[in-house]
Amino acid sequence: MKVVVLGSGIIGTSSAWWLRQDGHEVTVIDRCAGPARETSFANGGQISVSYAEPWANPHAPWRLLQWMMRDDSPLLFRPQADWRQWQWGLSFLRECLPSRLAPNIRAMVAMAEYSRRTLHGMRESLGIQYDQLQRGILTFYRRQSEFETAQRAASLMRDMGVDRRIVSAEEAVAIEPALAPSRHRIVGGDYTADDESGDVHQFTTQLAQRAESAGVDFRFDTRVTRLLAEGGRVWAAEVIEPDGRYTRVLGDAFVVAMGAFSPDVLRPLGVPCPVYPAKGYSATFRILDPARAPEVSLTDSSRKVVVSRLGDRLRLAGTAELSGYSRALNTVRCEALASIAAELFPEGVVDLTTPNYWSGLRPSTPSSVPLVGRSRIGNLFLNTGHGTLGWTMGAGSGRVIADIVAGRRPEPDFPFIGY
Ligand SMILES: Cc1cc2nc3c(=O)[nH]c(=O)nc-3n(C[C@H](O)[C@H](O)[C@H](O)COP(=O)(O)OP(=O)(O)OC[C@H]3O[C@@H](n4cnc5c(N)ncnc54)[C@H](O)[C@@H]3O)c2cc1C
């Protein structure tokens, strides 16, 4: 079968790899010059199965209201004259109902856990190196009230089979000695030894190379304008070629993995796709003193910032801005990341003078559960809406979409579309 994958972020590239393993003729189309150039470029690096929690929870609406007016808040909702944003916001509020929390967590953990196992298998069989570290994730709290709430969340996650160990501030520093200078800021933490970190761009780029060698046709600098459907089937993707010509890429099946832009091609066909961009930022610093830089991936829960060591670089990432599709860098938000780096690590650990700032659009669903499965148009498949956890869920999401295209029941217990 000829399968056309739209998008070559972590999700599209992983989908293409697994579809090719099934023997399909696979074409990947992306508007960028190479794979993983948009949201899968410089994210927080965490493979964080044990923190697979939705943004929507019973406390979220109140917190959002408190944060609304602060330019440096970790989650910022900027109302736009865009009905899609309002529709998304209303659905988000519905997902904040107490009854939605457990099913959403269960779905996210199932996919994330399956994905981590799939990633391990791919790493071993393909020998991909991506500055990966299997040192766990340590989340630390600066306020007692947050630490207490976290203990309740940890117990809920334990009920789902996730091993999140509550630790004291002393234990946190013992787990990651690079935090010793910040000991006075920490009231406690939790640690998940099974979690890990690594560079999503390196992984995706190498996976794309392997896929190309295995016969996948990547067509970069090619923009998808729409999908052409007739008689209940999609028969082509209309694209603008690098030389500006409009052409059509024909296929037997189509997988939409265009991240935050997936609704652009789905809505005209009447296929629901409640995905809205949540802009996030990262700042990457050169490590000057490797012995004093952290190896355990960290989450500064009070600041909603993650810290991952990627070889000789240290990356801080965070903040979420629901403000439309612009990727413009907001200076206040960039500098907030740099000042957290300066606060946590003493002078000389990283080079604070030459940060690489970046922003990306998380493809977010109101429930934080991605949209994976078969749409009501039989040969049109969705693999999108991975929000904060596209790297964590990437390897597994690619594998399950290949199962679904092939008509096999995927392994994880997850609310797939069309089942
Ligand atoms: C600041 C930040 C920190 C994050 N940290 C983490 C983390 O620590 N752990 C984690 O698991 N996740 C993290 N994420 C989330 C993760 O990065 C995303 O969920 C993931 O990258 C989404 O991958 P994707 O393939 O769906 O989208 P993308 O990577 O955006 O890929 C979509 C592709 O579609 C292409 N495309 C779009 N429109 C068109 C078109 N019209 N024609 C052709 N091509 C098109 C784009 O060029 C792009 O390459 C973070 C995100 C951000 C922003």
The ligand as an SDF file (V2000), in Angstrom:
LIG
                    3D

 53 58  0  0  0  0  0  0  0  0999 V2000
    9.2600   24.1720   25.1570 C   0  0  0  0  0  0  0  0  0  0  0  0
    8.8420   22.7440   24.9040 C   0  0  0  0  0  0  0  0  0  0  0  0
    9.3300   21.7460   25.7340 C   0  0  0  0  0  0  0  0  0  0  0  0
    8.9280   20.4200   25.5330 C   0  0  0  0  0  0  0  0  0  0  0  0
    9.4780   19.4500   26.3030 N   0  0  0  0  0  0  0  0  0  0  0  0
    9.1240   18.1570   26.1160 C   0  0  0  0  0  0  0  0  0  0  0  0
    9.7000   17.1330   26.9060 C   0  0  0  0  0  0  0  0  0  0  0  0
   10.5670   17.3690   27.7360 O   0  0  0  0  0  0  0  0  0  0  0  0
    9.2760   15.8570   26.7070 N   0  0  0  0  0  0  0  0  0  0  0  0
    8.3070   15.5490   25.7800 C   0  0  0  0  0  0  0  0  0  0  0  0
    7.9310   14.3930   25.6880 O   0  0  0  0  0  0  0  0  0  0  0  0
    7.7770   16.5040   24.9870 N   0  0  0  0  0  0  0  0  0  0  0  0
    8.1510   17.7910   25.1330 C   0  0  0  0  0  0  0  0  0  0  0  0
    7.6020   18.7780   24.3580 N   0  0  0  0  0  0  0  0  0  0  0  0
    6.5500   18.4100   23.3950 C   0  0  0  0  0  0  0  0  0  0  0  0
    7.1040   17.8180   22.1080 C   0  0  0  0  0  0  0  0  0  0  0  0
    8.2130   18.5620   21.6600 O   0  0  0  0  0  0  0  0  0  0  0  0
    6.0140   17.8190   21.0380 C   0  0  0  0  0  0  0  0  0  0  0  0
    4.8640   17.1640   21.5340 O   0  0  0  0  0  0  0  0  0  0  0  0
    6.4740   17.1000   19.7760 C   0  0  0  0  0  0  0  0  0  0  0  0
    7.6560   17.6560   19.2820 O   0  0  0  0  0  0  0  0  0  0  0  0
    5.3860   17.1840   18.6970 C   0  0  0  0  0  0  0  0  0  0  0  0
    5.8510   16.4670   17.5900 O   0  0  0  0  0  0  0  0  0  0  0  0
    5.0320   16.4440   16.2420 P   0  0  0  0  0  0  0  0  0  0  0  0
    5.7860   15.5760   15.3200 O   0  0  0  0  0  0  0  0  0  0  0  0
    3.6050   16.1470   16.5180 O   0  0  0  0  0  0  0  0  0  0  0  0
    5.0470   17.9720   15.7590 O   0  0  0  0  0  0  0  0  0  0  0  0
    6.2150   18.7720   15.0030 P   0  0  0  0  0  0  0  0  0  0  0  0
    7.5330   18.3970   15.5220 O   0  0  0  0  0  0  0  0  0  0  0  0
    5.8430   20.2060   15.0230 O   0  0  0  0  0  0  0  0  0  0  0  0
    6.1130   18.2040   13.5360 O   0  0  0  0  0  0  0  0  0  0  0  0
    5.0880   18.5920   12.6590 C   0  0  0  0  0  0  0  0  0  0  0  0
    5.6990   18.7230   11.2950 C   0  0  0  0  0  0  0  0  0  0  0  0
    4.6580   19.0480   10.3620 O   0  0  0  0  0  0  0  0  0  0  0  0
    5.1820   19.9400    9.4330 C   0  0  0  0  0  0  0  0  0  0  0  0
    4.0750   20.7100    8.8420 N   0  0  0  0  0  0  0  0  0  0  0  0
    3.1540   21.4400    9.4830 C   0  0  0  0  0  0  0  0  0  0  0  0
    2.3140   22.0030    8.5840 N   0  0  0  0  0  0  0  0  0  0  0  0
    2.7220   21.5890    7.3690 C   0  0  0  0  0  0  0  0  0  0  0  0
    2.2610   21.8130    6.0500 C   0  0  0  0  0  0  0  0  0  0  0  0
    1.1910   22.5810    5.7720 N   0  0  0  0  0  0  0  0  0  0  0  0
    2.9170   21.2300    5.0280 N   0  0  0  0  0  0  0  0  0  0  0  0
    3.9990   20.4430    5.2540 C   0  0  0  0  0  0  0  0  0  0  0  0
    4.4920   20.2010    6.4770 N   0  0  0  0  0  0  0  0  0  0  0  0
    3.8460   20.7670    7.5350 C   0  0  0  0  0  0  0  0  0  0  0  0
    6.1370   20.8200   10.2220 C   0  0  0  0  0  0  0  0  0  0  0  0
    7.1130   21.3970    9.3850 O   0  0  0  0  0  0  0  0  0  0  0  0
    6.7170   19.8500   11.2320 C   0  0  0  0  0  0  0  0  0  0  0  0
    7.9570   19.3330   10.8170 O   0  0  0  0  0  0  0  0  0  0  0  0
    7.9930   20.1130   24.5120 C   0  0  0  0  0  0  0  0  0  0  0  0
    7.5210   21.1090   23.6700 C   0  0  0  0  0  0  0  0  0  0  0  0
    7.9390   22.4230   23.8520 C   0  0  0  0  0  0  0  0  0  0  0  0
    7.4330   23.4910   22.9210 C   0  0  0  0  0  0  0  0  0  0  0  0
  1  2  1  0
  2  3  1  0
  2 52  2  0
  3  4  2  0
  4  5  1  0
  4 50  1  0
  5  6  2  0
  6  7  1  0
  6 13  1  0
  7  8  2  0
  7  9  1  0
  9 10  1  0
 10 11  2  0
 10 12  1  0
 12 13  2  0
 13 14  1  0
 14 15  1  0
 14 50  1  0
 15 16  1  0
 16 17  1  0
 16 18  1  0
 18 19  1  0
 18 20  1  0
 20 21  1  0
 20 22  1  0
 22 23  1  0
 23 24  1  0
 24 25  2  0
 24 26  1  0
 24 27  1  0
 27 28  1  0
 28 29  2  0
 28 30  1  0
 28 31  1  0
 31 32  1  0
 32 33  1  0
 33 34  1  0
 33 48  1  0
 34 35  1  0
 35 36  1  0
 35 46  1  0
 36 37  1  0
 36 45  1  0
 37 38  2  0
 38 39  1  0
 39 40  1  0
 39 45  2  0
 40 41  1  0
 40 42  2  0
 42 43  1  0
 43 44  2  0
 44 45  1  0
 46 47  1  0
 46 48  1  0
 48 49  1  0
 50 51  2  0
 51 52  1  0
 52 53  1  0
M  END
$$$$
